[in-house]
Amino acid sequence: MEILTFVFLFISLTQHGDAHGPEGCNHEGGLCRVGNCISGEYLAQYCFEPIILCCKSLSPTTTKS
């Protein structure tokens, strides 16, 4: 019975309105975090609304060739 509850919870989180999932967050350069974004990051979207946030860095990272 606990497994069924967990499956239902997971499905309901993935089907919620603005949730884009971790793939979309990572593709856009963000990281999924539980609770709050850390210092130097902002909330860009949700991985699984409203619990898991997609946080992006405030300053763009530079890449060297």
Number of C-alpha atoms within 10 A of each C-alpha: 5 7 8 9 10 11 11 11 11 12 11 12 18 15 13 13 11 13 20 17 20 19 12 16 21 15 9 12 13 22 22 22 18 13 10 15 19 12 8 10 16 16 18 16 21 23 27 24 19 15 12 21 26 29 25 22 17 11 8 8 8 6 5 4 3
